[in-house]
Amino acid sequence: MRAADAVMEAYGGEDPQHALRQAARAEDQAVNKVFARAVREEIEKRCLQQTPEKWTPAAARDQSATQR
């Protein structure tokens, strides 16, 4: 998905979970929630593939919520 690629490139860098936090924040603020959710879910899949031992979707969402 090109939108997920763009978010990962812009925010992923050294910490792919940062991209996930940004995607979760965008989902909360989005008008098109279905699209934003699809982008976040794609980034979740990518994060899980990169760092499965220390990552959970719930933890990433919780961390995102505390940073707002």
Contact map, one row per residue, 1 for C-alpha under 8 A:
11111000000000000000000000000000000000100100000000000000000000000000
11111100000000000000000000000000000000000000000000000000000000000000
11111110000000000000000000000000000000100000000000000000000000000000
11111111000000000000000000000000000000110110000000000000000000000000
11111111100000000000000000000000000000000000000000000000000000000000
01111111110000000000000000000000000000000000000000000000000000000000
00111111111100000010011000000000000000000000000000000000000000000000
00011111111110010010000000000000000000000010000000000000000000000000
00001111111110000000000000000000000000000000000000000000000000000000
00000111111110000010000000000000000000000000000000000000000000000000
00000011111110010110010000000000000000000000000000000000000000000000
00000011111111111110000000000000000000000000000000000000000000000000
00000001111111110000000000000000000000000000000000000000000000000000
00000000000111110000000000000000000000000000000000000000000000000000
00000000000111111110000000000000000000000000000000000000000000000000
00000001001111111111000000000000000000000000001000000000000000000000
00000000000100111111100000000000000000000000001000000000000100000000
00000000001100111111110000000000000000000000000000000000000000000000
00000011011100111111111000000000000000000010000000000000000000000000
00000000000000011111111100000000000000010011001000000000000100000000
00000000000000001111111110000000000000000000000000000000000110110000
00000010001000000111111111000000000000000000000000000000000000010000
00000010000000000011111111100000000100110010000000000000000000000000
00000000000000000001111111110000000010010000000000000000000010010000
00000000000000000000111111111000000000000000000000000000000000011000
00000000000000000000011111111100000100000000000000000000000000000000
00000000000000000000001111111100100110010000000000000000000000000000
00000000000000000000000111111100100000000000000000000000000000000000
00000000000000000000000011111110000000000000000000000000000000000000
00000000000000000000000001111111100100000000000000000000000000000000
00000000000000000000000000001111100000000000000000000000000000000000
00000000000000000000000000000111111100000000000000000000000000000000
00000000000000000000000000110111111110000000000000000000000000000000
00000000000000000000000000000001111111000000000000000000000000000000
00000000000000000000000000000001111111100000000000000000000000000000
00000000000000000000001001100101111111110000000000000000000000000000
00000000000000000000000100100000111111111000000000000000000000000000
00000000000000000000000000000000011111111100000000000000000000000000
10110000000000000000001000000000001111111110000000000000000000000000
00010000000000000001001100100000000111111111000000000000000000000000
00000000000000000000000000000000000011111111100000000000000000000000
10010000000000000000000000000000000001111111110000000000000000000000
00010001000000000011001000000000000000111111111000000000000000000000
00000000000000000001000000000000000000011111111100000000100000000000
00000000000000000000000000000000000000001111111110000000000000000000
00000000000000000000000000000000000000000111111111000000000000000000
00000000000000011001000000000000000000000011111111110010000000000000
00000000000000000000000000000000000000000001111111110011000000000000
00000000000000000000000000000000000000000000111111110000000000000000
00000000000000000000000000000000000000000000011111110000000000000000
00000000000000000000000000000000000000000000001111111110000000000000
00000000000000000000000000000000000000000000001111111111000000000000
00000000000000000000000000000000000000000000000000111110000000000000
00000000000000000000000000000000000000000000000000111111000000000000
00000000000000000000000000000000000000000000001100111111101100000000
00000000000000000000000000000000000000000000000100010111111100000000
00000000000000000000000000000000000000000001000000000011111110000000
00000000000000000000000000000000000000000000000000000001111111000000
00000000000000000000000000000000000000000000000000000011111111100000
00000000000000001001100000000000000000000000000000000011111111110000
00000000000000000000100100000000000000000000000000000000111111111000
00000000000000000000000000000000000000000000000000000000011111111100
00000000000000000000100000000000000000000000000000000000001111111110
00000000000000000000110110000000000000000000000000000000000111111111
00000000000000000000000010000000000000000000000000000000000011111111
00000000000000000000000000000000000000000000000000000000000001111111
00000000000000000000000000000000000000000000000000000000000000111111
00000000000000000000000000000000000000000000000000000000000000011111
